[in-house]
Amino acid sequence: MTKFFIKTVLALGIILLSCTSCSDEVMQPLDKNEAYDLRFPSYFPEMTFDKSANPVTKNGVELGRKLFYEGRLSRNNTISCGFCHIQENAFTHHGHTVSHGVDDRIGIRNAPPIQNMAFLKRYMWDGVIHNLNEQPIIPMTDVNEMDSSMPEAISKIKDDPKYKKLFSAAYGDENVTGERILKALSQFMASMISADSKYDRFKQGKESLTSEESQGMALFNQKCSSCHSGGLFTDESFRNTGMYYNNQFKDAGLHRVTLNQSDWMKFRVPSLRNVEYTAPYMHDGRFYTLEAVLNFYSDNVEDNPNLDPQLKQNNHIGIAMNSQEKQLIITFLKTLSDKGFITNPKFAE
């Protein structure tokens, strides 16, 4: 009786164990791929990112995050998007005037911040890219950046079990394609919304500005907002701001795209959000401090045939500012710093 009982218990245990393992396989489906909530303030511009062509989902954003920090997208497996776009510096390449890529090759431009990309109409300093889904192909294939190709990148990750799971979770199957890589990366970039600075809390009636910050805002609105306007602090125009042509990099901005002489040395007006974190400044990183930037605009703007009209008003070249006004403007600019954005674990490796 005892032997029979023991055998019965053992048999039942084996059946239960096997049922449990079957149950684990069946009861652990991939997380439901829900829509990712892209929240932003009412004073932001209308979103340009086409969610109908590339729905932003939780699993798509997670796949994009993994790819953003994936060195295998580069030729020598060392350079990821996150290598030149560092979170603590609002996703810029801090300390480098221009970006360094594979084999420590030097590019020609300062890495712009990655933030609020879902609201922009054009990308890159020269605006050559009009669709965020296409933007990552430029650094991936540039000889001085990641120096790879999409087929090469696909071959390196397509058999990785981690990516098989991630692609299946995001797209319904394990198939790794160039289009899916680009769309996942753009979903991640679309999710990178910076909108919780002191200025934002002021705009929303949650916090007050100091006297110096308020004075700086008034001066900023008077002297800077004709170009750095709106919720993103850029009108997204292309302007010649009187900077000398840098013979080291031979970059004339929009002219490289259009070959139109009237576009010589015109560059996109950058957003000033998180500008406290994004030194060095300008397309070639020529200025390392905000003081140096404002000193340039007050004293060193070079007149030329297509200098922006905003910089030659009232028979004056540049922007008239004294030292005190500059410091007040910088005090205001620091209210655009979003500490939560540069420390948010959702954007980290």
KERO-651966 format. One record per residue (C-alpha): residue in three letters; residue number from 1; x, y, z. Coordinates in steps of 0.2 Angstrom, whole numbers, plus 5000, padded with zeros to 4 digits. Each point is the difference from the previous one (the first is absolute). Layout:
# KERO-651966
<site r="Ala" k="NUM" c1="X" c2="Y" c3="Z"/>
...
END
This chain:
# KERO-651966
<site r="Met" k="1" c1="5000" c2="5000" c3="5000"/>
<site r="Thr" k="2" c1="5014" c2="5012" c3="5005"/>
<site r="Lys" k="3" c1="5010" c2="4996" c3="4984"/>
<site r="Phe" k="4" c1="4984" c2="5002" c3="4989"/>
<site r="Phe" k="5" c1="4997" c2="5017" c3="5009"/>
<site r="Ile" k="6" c1="5018" c2="5006" c3="4997"/>
<site r="Lys" k="7" c1="4999" c2="4995" c3="4981"/>
<site r="Thr" k="8" c1="4984" c2="5009" c3="4998"/>
<site r="Val" k="9" c1="5006" c2="5016" c3="5008"/>
<site r="Leu" k="10" c1="5016" c2="4999" c3="4989"/>
<site r="Ala" k="11" c1="4990" c2="4997" c3="4985"/>
<site r="Leu" k="12" c1="4988" c2="5015" c3="5004"/>
<site r="Gly" k="13" c1="5015" c2="5011" c3="5004"/>
<site r="Ile" k="14" c1="5008" c2="4996" c3="4983"/>
<site r="Ile" k="15" c1="4983" c2="5004" c3="4991"/>
<site r="Leu" k="16" c1="4999" c2="5016" c3="5010"/>
<site r="Leu" k="17" c1="5017" c2="5005" c3="4996"/>
<site r="Ser" k="18" c1="4998" c2="4997" c3="4981"/>
<site r="Cys" k="19" c1="4984" c2="5009" c3="5000"/>
<site r="Thr" k="20" c1="5008" c2="5015" c3="5009"/>
<site r="Ser" k="21" c1="5014" c2="5001" c3="4987"/>
<site r="Cys" k="22" c1="4987" c2="4999" c3="4986"/>
<site r="Ser" k="23" c1="4990" c2="5013" c3="5009"/>
<site r="Asp" k="24" c1="5016" c2="5012" c3="5001"/>
<site r="Glu" k="25" c1="5003" c2="4999" c3="4982"/>
<site r="Val" k="26" c1="4982" c2="5004" c3="4996"/>
<site r="Met" k="27" c1="4997" c2="5012" c3="5014"/>
<site r="Gln" k="28" c1="5015" c2="5011" c3="4996"/>
<site r="Pro" k="29" c1="4995" c2="5009" c3="4984"/>
<site r="Leu" k="30" c1="5009" c2="5016" c3="4995"/>
<site r="Asp" k="31" c1="4994" c2="5016" c3="5008"/>
<site r="Lys" k="32" c1="4986" c2="5008" c3="4991"/>
<site r="Asn" k="33" c1="5006" c2="5013" c3="4987"/>
<site r="Glu" k="34" c1="4991" c2="5015" c3="5006"/>
<site r="Ala" k="35" c1="5001" c2="5017" c3="4993"/>
<site r="Tyr" k="36" c1="5013" c2="5011" c3="5009"/>
<site r="Asp" k="37" c1="4993" c2="5016" c3="5007"/>
<site r="Leu" k="38" c1="5009" c2="5015" c3="4993"/>
<site r="Arg" k="39" c1="4995" c2="5014" c3="5012"/>
<site r="Phe" k="40" c1="5005" c2="5018" c3="4997"/>
<site r="Pro" k="41" c1="4994" c2="5018" c3="5005"/>
<site r="Ser" k="42" c1="4987" c2="5009" c3="4990"/>
<site r="Tyr" k="43" c1="5012" c2="5014" c3="4996"/>
<site r="Phe" k="44" c1="5011" c2="4987" c3="4990"/>
<site r="Pro" k="45" c1="4998" c2="5001" c3="4981"/>
<site r="Glu" k="46" c1="4990" c2="4987" c3="4991"/>
<site r="Met" k="47" c1="5008" c2="4983" c3="4999"/>
<site r="Thr" k="48" c1="5008" c2="4996" c3="4983"/>
<site r="Phe" k="49" c1="5004" c2="4982" c3="5004"/>
<site r="Asp" k="50" c1="4988" c2="4989" c3="4989"/>
<site r="Lys" k="51" c1="4993" c2="4988" c3="5013"/>
<site r="Ser" k="52" c1="4989" c2="4992" c3="4986"/>
<site r="Ala" k="53" c1="5015" c2="4995" c3="4990"/>
<site r="Asn" k="54" c1="5010" c2="4995" c3="5015"/>
<site r="Pro" k="55" c1="4989" c2="4997" c3="5016"/>
<site r="Val" k="56" c1="5010" c2="5003" c3="5016"/>
<site r="Thr" k="57" c1="4998" c2="4985" c3="5011"/>
<site r="Lys" k="58" c1="5008" c2="4995" c3="5017"/>
<site r="Asn" k="59" c1="5008" c2="4985" c3="4992"/>
<site r="Gly" k="60" c1="5006" c2="5010" c3="4985"/>
<site r="Val" k="61" c1="5008" c2="5014" c3="5011"/>
<site r="Glu" k="62" c1="5008" c2="4986" c3="5010"/>
<site r="Leu" k="63" c1="5008" c2="4993" c3="4985"/>
<site r="Gly" k="64" c1="5005" c2="5017" c3="4994"/>
<site r="Arg" k="65" c1="5009" c2="5003" c3="5017"/>
<site r="Lys" k="66" c1="5010" c2="4984" c3="4998"/>
<site r="Leu" k="67" c1="5005" c2="5004" c3="4982"/>
<site r="Phe" k="68" c1="5004" c2="5018" c3="5005"/>
<site r="Tyr" k="69" c1="5014" c2="4993" c3="5012"/>
<site r="Glu" k="70" c1="5005" c2="4986" c3="4988"/>
<site r="Gly" k="71" c1="5018" c2="5001" c3="4994"/>
<site r="Arg" k="72" c1="4997" c2="4986" c3="4987"/>
<site r="Leu" k="73" c1="4992" c2="5013" c3="4989"/>
<site r="Ser" k="74" c1="5017" c2="5007" c3="4997"/>
<site r="Arg" k="75" c1="5013" c2="4992" c3="4989"/>
<site r="Asn" k="76" c1="5012" c2="4995" c3="5014"/>
<site r="Asn" k="77" c1="4987" c2="4997" c3="5013"/>
<site r="Thr" k="78" c1="5005" c2="5015" c3="5012"/>
<site r="Ile" k="79" c1="4990" c2="5015" c3="4995"/>
<site r="Ser" k="80" c1="4981" c2="5001" c3="5004"/>
<site r="Cys" k="81" c1="4988" c2="5014" c3="4999"/>
<site r="Gly" k="82" c1="5002" c2="5003" c3="5018"/>
<site r="Phe" k="83" c1="5019" c2="5001" c3="4998"/>
<site r="Cys" k="84" c1="4998" c2="5018" c3="4993"/>
<site r="His" k="85" c1="4984" c2="5004" c3="5008"/>
<site r="Ile" k="86" c1="5003" c2="4999" c3="5019"/>
<site r="Gln" k="87" c1="4985" c2="5001" c3="5011"/>
<site r="Glu" k="88" c1="5007" c2="5011" c3="5014"/>
<site r="Asn" k="89" c1="5005" c2="5013" c3="4987"/>
<site r="Ala" k="90" c1="4982" c2="5000" c3="4992"/>
<site r="Phe" k="91" c1="5006" c2="4987" c3="4988"/>
<site r="Thr" k="92" c1="5015" c2="5010" c3="4993"/>
<site r="His" k="93" c1="5018" c2="4995" c3="4998"/>
<site r="His" k="94" c1="5007" c2="5010" c3="5015"/>
<site r="Gly" k="95" c1="5018" c2="5006" c3="4999"/>
<site r="His" k="96" c1="5001" c2="4998" c3="4981"/>
<site r="Thr" k="97" c1="4999" c2="5014" c3="4988"/>
<site r="Val" k="98" c1="4995" c2="4988" c3="4987"/>
<site r="Ser" k="99" c1="4996" c2="4981" c3="5002"/>
<site r="His" k="100" c1="5012" c2="4986" c3="5000"/>
<site r="Gly" k="101" c1="4995" c2="4984" c3="4991"/>
<site r="Val" k="102" c1="5008" c2="4983" c3="4995"/>
<site r="Asp" k="103" c1="5019" c2="4999" c3="5002"/>
<site r="Asp" k="104" c1="4999" c2="5017" c3="5008"/>
<site r="Arg" k="105" c1="4996" c2="5009" c3="4984"/>
<site r="Ile" k="106" c1="4995" c2="5018" c3="5001"/>
<site r="Gly" k="107" c1="4984" c2="5006" c3="4992"/>
<site r="Ile" k="108" c1="4996" c2="5018" c3="4995"/>
<site r="Arg" k="109" c1="4985" c2="5004" c3="5012"/>
<site r="Asn" k="110" c1="4996" c2="5001" c3="5018"/>
<site r="Ala" k="111" c1="4987" c2="4987" c3="5005"/>
<site r="Pro" k="112" c1="4983" c2="5009" c3="5003"/>
<site r="Pro" k="113" c1="4990" c2="4995" c3="5015"/>
<site r="Ile" k="114" c1="4986" c2="4987" c3="4998"/>
<site r="Gln" k="115" c1="4985" c2="5007" c3="5008"/>
<site r="Asn" k="116" c1="4982" c2="5004" c3="4994"/>
<site r="Met" k="117" c1="5004" c2="4993" c3="4983"/>
<site r="Ala" k="118" c1="4982" c2="4995" c3="4997"/>
<site r="Phe" k="119" c1="4996" c2="5018" c3="4998"/>
<site r="Leu" k="120" c1="5013" c2="5005" c3="4987"/>
<site r="Lys" k="121" c1="4998" c2="5002" c3="4982"/>
<site r="Arg" k="122" c1="5018" c2="4997" c3="4995"/>
<site r="Tyr" k="123" c1="5015" c2="4992" c3="5007"/>
<site r="Met" k="124" c1="5019" c2="5003" c3="5000"/>
<site r="Trp" k="125" c1="5009" c2="5017" c3="5000"/>
<site r="Asp" k="126" c1="4996" c2="5001" c3="4981"/>
<site r="Gly" k="127" c1="4982" c2="4993" c3="5001"/>
<site r="Val" k="128" c1="5004" c2="4987" c3="4987"/>
<site r="Ile" k="129" c1="4988" c2="4987" c3="5008"/>
<site r="His" k="130" c1="4982" c2="5004" c3="5001"/>
<site r="Asn" k="131" c1="4994" c2="4984" c3="5008"/>
<site r="Leu" k="132" c1="5005" c2="4993" c3="5017"/>
<site r="Asn" k="133" c1="4998" c2="4982" c3="4994"/>
<site r="Glu" k="134" c1="5015" c2="5004" c3="4988"/>
<site r="Gln" k="135" c1="5011" c2="5010" c3="5011"/>
<site r="Pro" k="136" c1="5010" c2="4985" c3="5008"/>
<site r="Ile" k="137" c1="5006" c2="4994" c3="4983"/>
<site r="Ile" k="138" c1="5012" c2="5015" c3="4998"/>
<site r="Pro" k="139" c1="5011" c2="4997" c3="5015"/>
<site r="Met" k="140" c1="4999" c2="4981" c3="4997"/>
<site r="Thr" k="141" c1="5008" c2="5002" c3="4983"/>
<site r="Asp" k="142" c1="5011" c2="5015" c3="5002"/>
<site r="Val" k="143" c1="5018" c2="4995" c3="4998"/>
<site r="Asn" k="144" c1="5005" c2="5011" c3="5015"/>
<site r="Glu" k="145" c1="4986" c2="4995" c3="5011"/>
<site r="Met" k="146" c1="4995" c2="4981" c3="5001"/>
<site r="Asp" k="147" c1="5006" c2="4996" c3="4982"/>
<site r="Ser" k="148" c1="4989" c2="4985" c3="4998"/>
<site r="Ser" k="149" c1="4985" c2="4995" c3="4989"/>
<site r="Met" k="150" c1="4983" c2="4994" c3="5004"/>
<site r="Pro" k="151" c1="5003" c2="4982" c3="4993"/>
<site r="Glu" k="152" c1="5016" c2="4999" c3="5011"/>
<site r="Ala" k="153" c1="4990" c2="5006" c3="5015"/>
<site r="Ile" k="154" c1="4986" c2="4987" c3="4997"/>
<site r="Ser" k="155" c1="5012" c2="4986" c3="4998"/>
<site r="Lys" k="156" c1="5008" c2="5003" c3="5017"/>
<site r="Ile" k="157" c1="4984" c2="5001" c3="5010"/>
<site r="Lys" k="158" c1="4987" c2="4989" c3="4991"/>
<site r="Asp" k="159" c1="5005" c2="4984" c3="5008"/>
<site r="Asp" k="160" c1="5002" c2="5007" c3="5018"/>
<site r="Pro" k="161" c1="4986" c2="4992" c3="5011"/>
<site r="Lys" k="162" c1="4998" c2="5017" c3="5009"/>
<site r="Tyr" k="163" c1="4996" c2="5009" c3="4984"/>
<site r="Lys" k="164" c1="4989" c2="4986" c3="4994"/>
<site r="Lys" k="165" c1="4989" c2="5002" c3="5015"/>
<site r="Leu" k="166" c1="5000" c2="5019" c3="4999"/>
<site r="Phe" k="167" c1="4996" c2="5000" c3="4982"/>
<site r="Ser" k="168" c1="4986" c2="4988" c3="5002"/>
<site r="Ala" k="169" c1="4993" c2="5010" c3="5015"/>
<site r="Ala" k="170" c1="5000" c2="5016" c3="4990"/>
<site r="Tyr" k="171" c1="4995" c2="4994" c3="4983"/>
<site r="Gly" k="172" c1="4992" c2="4983" c3="5002"/>
<site r="Asp" k="173" c1="5014" c2="4989" c3="4993"/>
<site r="Glu" k="174" c1="5019" c2="4998" c3="5001"/>
<site r="Asn" k="175" c1="5004" c2="5007" c3="4983"/>
<site r="Val" k="176" c1="5014" c2="5013" c3="5001"/>
<site r="Thr" k="177" c1="4999" c2="5013" c3="4986"/>
<site r="Gly" k="178" c1="5007" c2="5017" c3="4997"/>
<site r="Glu" k="179" c1="4983" c2="5008" c3="5000"/>
<site r="Arg" k="180" c1="4996" c2="4993" c3="5017"/>
<site r="Ile" k="181" c1="5017" c2="5005" c3="5007"/>
<site r="Leu" k="182" c1="4998" c2="5018" c3="4994"/>
<site r="Lys" k="183" c1="4982" c2="5001" c3="5006"/>
<site r="Ala" k="184" c1="5004" c2="4993" c3="5017"/>
<site r="Leu" k="185" c1="5014" c2="5013" c3="5002"/>
<site r="Ser" k="186" c1="4989" c2="5014" c3="4995"/>
<site r="Gln" k="187" c1="4986" c2="4994" c3="5012"/>
<site r="Phe" k="188" c1="5013" c2="5001" c3="5014"/>
<site r="Met" k="189" c1="5005" c2="5017" c3="4994"/>
<site r="Ala" k="190" c1="4982" c2="5006" c3="4999"/>
<site r="Ser" k="191" c1="4998" c2="4995" c3="5018"/>
<site r="Met" k="192" c1="5014" c2="5011" c3="5006"/>
<site r="Ile" k="193" c1="4990" c2="5015" c3="5005"/>
<site r="Ser" k="194" c1="5007" c2="5013" c3="5011"/>
<site r="Ala" k="195" c1="4987" c2="5011" c3="5008"/>
<site r="Asp" k="196" c1="5003" c2="5001" c3="5018"/>
<site r="Ser" k="197" c1="5012" c2="5014" c3="5003"/>
<site r="Lys" k="198" c1="4997" c2="5015" c3="5012"/>
<site r="Tyr" k="199" c1="4994" c2="5010" c3="4986"/>
<site r="Asp" k="200" c1="4987" c2="4987" c3="4996"/>
<site r="Arg" k="201" c1="4994" c2="5000" c3="5018"/>
<site r="Phe" k="202" c1="5000" c2="5019" c3="4999"/>
<site r="Lys" k="203" c1="4989" c2="4999" c3="4984"/>
<site r="Gln" k="204" c1="4988" c2="4988" c3="5009"/>
<site r="Gly" k="205" c1="4998" c2="5011" c3="5015"/>
<site r="Lys" k="206" c1="5010" c2="4987" c3="5012"/>
<site r="Glu" k="207" c1="5015" c2="5010" c3="5004"/>
<site r="Ser" k="208" c1="5006" c2="5019" c3="4999"/>
<site r="Leu" k="209" c1="5015" c2="5007" c3="4992"/>
<site r="Thr" k="210" c1="5012" c2="5010" c3="5010"/>
<site r="Ser" k="211" c1="5002" c2="5019" c3="4997"/>
<site r="Glu" k="212" c1="5017" c2="4996" c3="4990"/>
<site r="Glu" k="213" c1="4991" c2="4986" c3="4990"/>
<site r="Ser" k="214" c1="4986" c2="5011" c3="4996"/>
<site r="Gln" k="215" c1="5011" c2="5014" c3="4994"/>
<site r="Gly" k="216" c1="5010" c2="4988" c3="4990"/>
<site r="Met" k="217" c1="4984" c2="4994" c3="4992"/>
<site r="Ala" k="218" c1="4995" c2="5017" c3="4995"/>
<site r="Leu" k="219" c1="5017" c2="5003" c3="4992"/>
<site r="Phe" k="220" c1="5000" c2="4984" c3="4991"/>
<site r="Asn" k="221" c1="4983" c2="5004" c3="4993"/>
<site r="Gln" k="222" c1="5006" c2="5017" c3="4994"/>
<site r="Lys" k="223" c1="5017" c2="4994" c3="4993"/>
<site r="Cys" k="224" c1="4999" c2="4981" c3="4996"/>
<site r="Ser" k="225" c1="4982" c2="4994" c3="4998"/>
<site r="Ser" k="226" c1="4999" c2="5006" c3="4981"/>
<site r="Cys" k="227" c1="5009" c2="4984" c3="4996"/>
<site r="His" k="228" c1="4999" c2="4989" c3="5016"/>
<site r="Ser" k="229" c1="4981" c2="5001" c3="5002"/>
<site r="Gly" k="230" c1="4986" c2="4989" c3="5005"/>
<site r="Gly" k="231" c1="4999" c2="4985" c3="5012"/>
<site r="Leu" k="232" c1="5016" c2="4993" c3="4993"/>
<site r="Phe" k="233" c1="5009" c2="5016" c3="4999"/>
<site r="Thr" k="234" c1="5004" c2="4999" c3="4982"/>
<site r="Asp" k="235" c1="4991" c2="5005" c3="4985"/>
<site r="Glu" k="236" c1="5009" c2="4987" c3="4990"/>
<site r="Ser" k="237" c1="5006" c2="5012" c3="4987"/>
<site r="Phe" k="238" c1="5017" c2="5000" c3="4991"/>
<site r="Arg" k="239" c1="5010" c2="5016" c3="5003"/>
<site r="Asn" k="240" c1="5017" c2="5007" c3="4997"/>
<site r="Thr" k="241" c1="5005" c2="5007" c3="5017"/>
<site r="Gly" k="242" c1="5017" c2="5007" c3="4995"/>
<site r="Met" k="243" c1="5012" c2="4986" c3="5005"/>
<site r="Tyr" k="244" c1="5016" c2="4998" c3="4990"/>
<site r="Tyr" k="245" c1="5001" c2="4986" c3="4989"/>
<site r="Asn" k="246" c1="5011" c2="4986" c3="5008"/>
<site r="Asn" k="247" c1="5013" c2="4994" c3="4988"/>
<site r="Gln" k="248" c1="5003" c2="4985" c3="5011"/>
<site r="Phe" k="249" c1="4983" c2="4992" c3="4997"/>
<site r="Lys" k="250" c1="4995" c2="5009" c3="4984"/>
<site r="Asp" k="251" c1="4982" c2="5001" c3="5004"/>
<site r="Ala" k="252" c1="4989" c2="5013" c3="4993"/>
<site r="Gly" k="253" c1="4984" c2="4993" c3="5007"/>
<site r="Leu" k="254" c1="4984" c2="5001" c3="4990"/>
<site r="His" k="255" c1="5011" c2="5004" c3="4985"/>
<site r="Arg" k="256" c1="5006" c2="4982" c3="5000"/>
<site r="Val" k="257" c1="4982" c2="4994" c3="4996"/>
<site r="Thr" k="258" c1="4994" c2="5013" c3="4988"/>
<site r="Leu" k="259" c1="5016" c2="5007" c3="4992"/>
<site r="Asn" k="260" c1="4991" c2="5016" c3="5000"/>
<site r="Gln" k="261" c1="5012" c2="5015" c3="5004"/>
<site r="Ser" k="262" c1="4987" c2="5009" c3="5010"/>
<site r="Asp" k="263" c1="5000" c2="4985" c3="5012"/>
<site r="Trp" k="264" c1="5019" c2="5002" c3="5004"/>
<site r="Met" k="265" c1="5003" c2="4997" c3="5019"/>
<site r="Lys" k="266" c1="4982" c2="4998" c3="5004"/>
<site r="Phe" k="267" c1="4996" c2="4988" c3="5014"/>
<site r="Arg" k="268" c1="4985" c2="4994" c3="5009"/>
<site r="Val" k="269" c1="4995" c2="5011" c3="5015"/>
<site r="Pro" k="270" c1="5003" c2="4987" c3="5015"/>
<site r="Ser" k="271" c1="4988" c2="4998" c3="5014"/>
<site r="Leu" k="272" c1="5006" c2="5008" c3="5016"/>
<site r="Arg" k="273" c1="4992" c2="4987" c3="5012"/>
<site r="Asn" k="274" c1="5013" c2="4993" c3="5011"/>
<site r="Val" k="275" c1="5013" c2="5011" c3="4993"/>
<site r="Glu" k="276" c1="5009" c2="5001" c3="5017"/>
<site r="Tyr" k="277" c1="5004" c2="4982" c3="4997"/>
<site r="Thr" k="278" c1="5005" c2="5000" c3="4982"/>
<site r="Ala" k="279" c1="5017" c2="5008" c3="4998"/>
<site r="Pro" k="280" c1="5009" c2="5003" c3="4989"/>
<site r="Tyr" k="281" c1="4989" c2="5011" c3="4989"/>
<site r="Met" k="282" c1="4997" c2="5003" c3="4981"/>
<site r="His" k="283" c1="5001" c2="4988" c3="4986"/>
<site r="Asp" k="284" c1="5019" c2="4998" c3="5002"/>
<site r="Gly" k="285" c1="5000" c2="5001" c3="5019"/>
<site r="Arg" k="286" c1="5011" c2="5016" c3="4999"/>
<site r="Phe" k="287" c1="4994" c2="5007" c3="5016"/>
<site r="Tyr" k="288" c1="5001" c2="4991" c3="5017"/>
<site r="Thr" k="289" c1="4990" c2="5012" c3="5011"/>
<site r="Leu" k="290" c1="4983" c2="5009" c3="4999"/>
<site r="Glu" k="291" c1="5010" c2="5016" c3="5004"/>
<site r="Ala" k="292" c1="5011" c2="4997" c3="4984"/>
<site r="Val" k="293" c1="4984" c2="4998" c3="4990"/>
<site r="Leu" k="294" c1="4993" c2="5017" c3="5006"/>
<site r="Asn" k="295" c1="5016" c2="5008" c3="4998"/>
<site r="Phe" k="296" c1="5001" c2="4995" c3="4982"/>
<site r="Tyr" k="297" c1="4982" c2="5007" c3="4996"/>
<site r="Ser" k="298" c1="5004" c2="5016" c3="5009"/>
<site r="Asp" k="299" c1="5018" c2="5003" c3="4993"/>
<site r="Asn" k="300" c1="5006" c2="4988" c3="4987"/>
<site r="Val" k="301" c1="4986" c2="4997" c3="4987"/>
<site r="Glu" k="302" c1="5008" c2="5002" c3="4982"/>
<site r="Asp" k="303" c1="4990" c2="5010" c3="4988"/>
<site r="Asn" k="304" c1="4998" c2="4991" c3="4983"/>
<site r="Pro" k="305" c1="4988" c2="5001" c3="4985"/>
<site r="Asn" k="306" c1="4987" c2="4988" c3="5007"/>
<site r="Leu" k="307" c1="5002" c2="5003" c3="5019"/>
<site r="Asp" k="308" c1="4983" c2="4998" c3="5008"/>
<site r="Pro" k="309" c1="4990" c2="5016" c3="5000"/>
<site r="Gln" k="310" c1="4997" c2="4998" c3="5019"/>
<site r="Leu" k="311" c1="5018" c2="5003" c3="5003"/>
<site r="Lys" k="312" c1="5002" c2="5016" c3="4990"/>
<site r="Gln" k="313" c1="4987" c2="5011" c3="5007"/>
<site r="Asn" k="314" c1="5001" c2="5019" c3="5005"/>
<site r="Asn" k="315" c1="5017" c2="5001" c3="4992"/>
<site r="His" k="316" c1="5007" c2="4988" c3="5012"/>
<site r="Ile" k="317" c1="5008" c2="4983" c3="4995"/>
<site r="Gly" k="318" c1="4996" c2="4987" c3="5013"/>
<site r="Ile" k="319" c1="4989" c2="5001" c3="5016"/>
<site r="Ala" k="320" c1="5003" c2="5015" c3="5012"/>
<site r="Met" k="321" c1="5003" c2="4993" c3="5018"/>
<site r="Asn" k="322" c1="5010" c2="5005" c3="5014"/>
<site r="Ser" k="323" c1="5008" c2="4989" c3="5013"/>
<site r="Gln" k="324" c1="4986" c2="5001" c3="5013"/>
<site r="Glu" k="325" c1="4987" c2="4996" c3="4986"/>
<site r="Lys" k="326" c1="5009" c2="4985" c3="4994"/>
<site r="Gln" k="327" c1="5001" c2="4993" c3="5018"/>
<site r="Leu" k="328" c1="4981" c2="5002" c3="5002"/>
<site r="Ile" k="329" c1="4997" c2="4992" c3="4984"/>
<site r="Ile" k="330" c1="5011" c2="4985" c3="5005"/>
<site r="Thr" k="331" c1="4990" c2="4999" c3="5017"/>
<site r="Phe" k="332" c1="4984" c2="4998" c3="4990"/>
<site r="Leu" k="333" c1="5008" c2="4988" c3="4988"/>
<site r="Lys" k="334" c1="5003" c2="4988" c3="5015"/>
<site r="Thr" k="335" c1="4982" c2="5000" c3="5004"/>
<site r="Leu" k="336" c1="4998" c2="4989" c3="4984"/>
<site r="Ser" k="337" c1="5010" c2="4986" c3="5008"/>
<site r="Asp" k="338" c1="4990" c2="4984" c3="5002"/>
<site r="Lys" k="339" c1="5009" c2="4990" c3="5014"/>
<site r="Gly" k="340" c1="4988" c2="4986" c3="4999"/>
<site r="Phe" k="341" c1="5003" c2="4998" c3="4981"/>
<site r="Ile" k="342" c1="5018" c2="4997" c3="5002"/>
<site r="Thr" k="343" c1="4998" c2="4988" c3="5014"/>
<site r="Asn" k="344" c1="4985" c2="4991" c3="4994"/>
<site r="Pro" k="345" c1="5003" c2="4981" c3="5001"/>
<site r="Lys" k="346" c1="4988" c2="4997" c3="4985"/>
<site r="Phe" k="347" c1="5013" c2="5008" c3="4989"/>
<site r="Ala" k="348" c1="5015" c2="4992" c3="5007"/>
<site r="Glu" k="349" c1="5010" c2="4985" c3="4994"/>
END
